[in-house]
């Protein structure tokens, strides 16, 4: 009897919570009640499994979330974004991340080209905390939720005190071809490369992870290696990052950089070019101390060096000859 009573109580509480969810979704349509509704719904996005379809199919909700994003545009240039504005729009992004990562709504989300509304945030260069939160949250609607990215996700939440880490990372939560195809038709690669070159360590790590996910897809690898200009841009940025990492080591960021290089070495043309431009720091013992406890990255690095050595023409002394 007690168990039954407890079950009824639990069911009653669940129903109350559900009614609150409906109420908050309705309140998104009103500018007067939207801010609190954004906050409350962003807290529930993990516990309410069907929140994404509810948001997507409710009248005016997606338009209200996009309005929150567009309202921030004037604060981007000149950079006047406040912490309050950043937190509010990041709550809206958290709900869009929920829609982007749900199997029932992801395809429609991509078909509507909603991620394009986030790209202006990735163009920002201000290093103030509100802008860094905004970039990280926007980048987050794109990476895959593997064990590694889950740890990265939690680390960024802790280090940045972010309430959400959400948008771009959710798109590659699964290795779906339509997601990669969508990203390749947009400017996400140059945006990631820009952040990899000049962002904070955290935003560099997320941007490099996104590039890594694109490279791990055969279509993405072929796209980047299709022209010398694309490959050389990626190789140049990765090279700059290695040089910077030799001065300011970060095992987490180095891991993603090495994985990008290893994947590039799977392409024959890129492999030939990497024999000439792979940074010396990845060939010597520069990072030995940084990687002493990271067997995975050490294995990747050894495989990278092996890939570049195989099939290379040498003179009688074993010295590599330049390509003909």
C-alpha positions in Angstrom: 0.0 0.0 0.0 2.8 2.4 0.8 4.5 1.6 -2.4 1.3 2.3 -4.3 0.9 5.5 -2.5 4.4 6.5 -3.3 3.8 5.7 -6.9 0.7 7.8 -7.0 2.6 10.7 -5.4 5.4 10.4 -7.9 2.9 10.3 -10.8 1.2 13.3 -9.3 4.5 15.2 -9.1 5.3 14.2 -12.6 2.0 15.5 -13.9 2.5 18.8 -12.0 6.0 19.1 -13.6 4.5 18.4 -17.0 1.9 21.1 -16.6 4.7 23.5 -15.7 6.5 22.5 -18.9 3.4 23.3 -20.9 3.0 26.6 -19.1 6.7 27.6 -19.7 6.5 26.7 -23.3 3.4 28.9 -23.7 5.2 31.7 -21.8 8.0 31.8 -24.4 5.6 33.5 -26.8 5.3 36.5 -24.5 8.3 38.9 -24.2 7.2 39.7 -20.6 7.4 36.1 -19.4 10.0 34.7 -21.8 13.2 35.2 -19.7 12.0 33.1 -16.8 10.5 30.5 -19.1 13.9 30.2 -20.9 15.7 29.7 -17.6 13.3 27.1 -16.3 13.1 25.1 -19.5 16.8 25.1 -19.9 17.1 23.4 -16.5 14.6 20.7 -17.6 16.1 19.9 -21.0 17.9 16.8 -19.8 15.1 15.4 -17.7 12.2 15.9 -20.1 13.0 13.4 -22.9 10.4 14.7 -25.3 11.0 18.4 -24.8 12.5 18.8 -28.2 9.4 17.7 -30.1 7.3 19.8 -27.8 9.3 22.9 -28.5 9.5 22.2 -32.3 5.8 21.6 -32.8 4.4 24.2 -30.4 3.1 27.4 -32.2 5.6 30.3 -32.2 8.2 28.7 -30.0 11.1 28.4 -32.5 10.3 31.9 -33.8 10.6 33.1 -30.2 14.0 31.4 -29.7 15.3 32.8 -32.9 14.1 36.2 -31.9 16.3 35.9 -28.8 19.3 35.2 -31.0 18.6 38.0 -33.5 18.1 40.5 -30.6 21.7 40.0 -29.6 23.1 40.9 -33.1 23.4 44.6 -32.4 25.5 43.9 -29.3 28.1 42.0 -31.3 29.5 44.9 -33.2 30.5 47.1 -31.5 31.0 44.5 -28.7 28.7 45.6 -25.9 27.3 42.2 -24.9 26.6 42.1 -21.1 26.7 39.0 -18.9 23.0 39.2 -18.4 22.4 39.2 -22.2 24.9 36.4 -22.7 23.2 34.2 -20.1 19.8 34.8 -21.5 20.6 34.0 -25.1 22.6 31.0 -23.9 19.5 29.6 -22.3 17.7 30.0 -25.7 20.7 28.2 -27.4 20.4 25.4 -24.8 16.8 24.8 -26.0 17.8 24.9 -29.6 20.6 22.4 -28.8 17.9 20.2 -27.3 16.1 20.3 -30.7 19.3 19.8 -32.7 20.2 16.6 -30.8 16.8 14.9 -30.8 16.3 12.2 -33.4 12.8 13.3 -34.2 13.6 16.9 -34.8 17.2 17.0 -36.0 16.5 16.6 -39.7 13.8 19.3 -39.7 16.1 21.5 -37.7 18.8 21.2 -40.4 16.4 21.6 -43.3 15.3 24.9 -41.7 19.0 26.0 -41.7 18.6 27.2 -38.1 22.4 26.8 -37.3 23.1 29.7 -39.7 21.6 32.0 -37.1 24.5 31.1 -34.8 27.4 31.8 -37.2 27.5 35.6 -36.5 28.4 34.6 -32.9 31.3 32.6 -34.1 32.6 35.6 -36.0 33.1 37.6 -32.8 36.7 38.2 -31.5 36.1 39.9 -28.2 37.8 38.0 -25.4 35.5 39.2 -22.6 33.7 36.5 -20.7 30.2 37.1 -22.1 31.5 36.7 -25.6 33.5 33.6 -24.7 30.3 32.1 -23.2 28.4 32.9 -26.4 31.0 31.4 -28.7 31.4 28.2 -26.6 27.6 27.7 -26.4 27.3 28.3 -30.1 30.2 25.9 -30.9 28.7 23.3 -28.6 25.5 22.8 -30.9 28.2 20.9 -33.3 30.4 17.8 -31.4 29.7 14.2 -30.8 28.7 13.1 -27.4 31.3 10.4 -27.0 33.0 9.6 -23.6 35.7 12.1 -24.6 33.4 14.9 -25.5 31.3 14.3 -22.5 34.3 14.9 -20.3 35.2 17.9 -22.3 31.6 19.1 -22.0 31.7 18.8 -18.2 35.1 20.4 -17.9 34.0 23.4 -19.9 30.9 23.7 -17.7 33.1 23.8 -14.6 35.8 26.0 -15.9 33.6 28.6 -17.5 30.7 28.3 -15.1 28.5 27.8 -18.2 24.9 26.9 -17.7 24.8 25.5 -21.2 27.3 24.1 -23.6 25.2 23.4 -26.4 24.6 24.3 -30.0 27.1 23.3 -32.7 28.1 20.2 -30.7 24.7 18.6 -30.8 24.7 18.5 -34.6 27.5 15.9 -34.7 26.2 14.1 -31.7 25.7 11.2 -34.1 27.8 10.5 -37.2 24.9 11.3 -39.5 25.8 12.0 -43.1 23.2 14.8 -43.5 24.9 16.7 -40.7 28.3 16.6 -42.3 26.8 17.5 -45.7 25.0 20.4 -44.1 28.2 21.7 -42.4 30.2 21.4 -45.5 27.8 23.7 -47.4 28.2 26.4 -44.7 31.2 28.3 -43.5 31.8 26.3 -40.4 35.3 25.1 -41.4 36.8 28.6 -41.8 35.0 29.8 -38.7 36.5 26.9 -36.7 39.9 27.6 -38.1 39.6 31.2 -37.1 38.8 30.3 -33.6 41.5 27.6 -33.5 44.0 30.4 -34.3 42.9 33.2 -32.0 40.4 31.9 -29.5 40.9 30.9 -25.8 42.1 27.4 -25.0 38.6 26.3 -24.3 37.1 27.6 -27.6 40.1 26.3 -29.5 39.5 22.8 -28.1 35.9 22.8 -29.1 36.6 24.2 -32.6 39.4 21.6 -33.1 37.1 18.9 -32.0 34.5 19.9 -34.6 37.1 20.0 -37.3 38.2 16.5 -36.1 34.6 15.2 -36.4 34.4 16.6 -40.0 37.7 15.0 -40.9 36.7 11.6 -39.5 33.9 11.5 -42.1 35.1 10.4 -45.5 33.2 13.1 -47.3 34.7 15.7 -44.9 38.2 14.4 -45.4 37.8 14.5 -49.2 36.4 18.0 -49.1 39.3 19.4 -47.1 41.9 17.6 -49.2 40.1 18.4 -52.5 42.1 21.6 -53.2 45.5 22.8 -52.1 44.1 26.0 -50.7 41.7 24.2 -48.3 44.4 21.7 -47.1 47.1 24.3 -46.7 44.8 26.5 -44.6 44.0 23.7 -42.3 47.7 22.6 -42.1 48.9 26.1 -41.5 46.5 26.6 -38.5 47.3 23.2 -37.1 51.0 24.0 -37.4 50.6 27.3 -35.5 48.7 25.5 -32.8 51.5 23.0 -32.4 54.0 25.8 -32.1 51.8 27.5 -29.5 51.3 24.2 -27.6 55.0 23.7 -27.4 55.1 27.0 -25.4 51.8 26.6 -23.5 51.1 22.9 -23.3 47.5 21.6 -23.1 47.1 17.8 -23.3 43.4 18.1 -24.1 43.9 20.4 -27.1 47.0 18.5 -28.3 45.0 15.3 -28.4 42.5 16.8 -30.9 45.3 18.4 -33.0 47.2 15.0 -33.3 44.0 13.3 -34.2 43.4 15.8 -37.0 46.9 15.3 -38.4 46.5 11.5 -38.2 43.2 11.6 -40.1 44.7 13.9 -42.8 47.5 11.3 -43.2 44.9 8.9 -44.5 44.6 10.9 -47.7 47.5 10.2 -50.1 47.9 13.8 -51.3 47.7 15.2 -47.8 50.2 12.6 -46.6 52.7 13.6 -49.2 52.3 17.3 -48.2 52.6 16.5 -44.5 55.9 14.9 -45.1 57.2 18.3 -45.9 55.2 20.4 -43.4 54.6 18.3 -40.3 56.0 20.4 -37.3 59.2 19.1 -35.9 57.7 19.3 -32.4 55.6 16.3 -33.3 58.6 14.3 -34.5 60.9 14.9 -31.5 60.4 14.7 -27.7 58.8 18.1 -27.3 55.6 16.7 -26.0 56.9 13.6 -24.2 56.2 15.0 -20.8 52.7 16.3 -21.7 51.7 12.9 -23.1 53.4 10.6 -20.6 50.1 9.5 -19.2 48.1 9.7 -22.4 48.6 6.3 -24.2 45.9 7.0 -26.8 47.5 10.2 -28.1 51.0 8.7 -28.0 49.6 5.8 -30.1 48.1 8.2 -32.6 51.3 10.2 -32.8 53.3 7.1 -33.4 50.9 6.0 -36.1 51.1 9.4 -37.7 54.8 9.2 -38.0 54.6 5.7 -39.3 52.1 6.7 -42.0 54.4 9.5 -43.2 57.4 7.2 -43.3 55.7 4.4 -45.3 56.2 4.7 -49.0 58.7 7.5 -48.7 61.7 7.4 -51.2 65.1 7.7 -49.5 68.7 7.9 -50.8 71.3 5.2 -50.0 71.9 6.8 -46.6 68.2 6.6 -45.7 67.6 10.4 -46.0 64.2 11.2 -47.5 64.3 12.5 -51.1 62.1 15.4 -52.1 59.0 14.5 -54.2 59.6 14.5 -57.9 
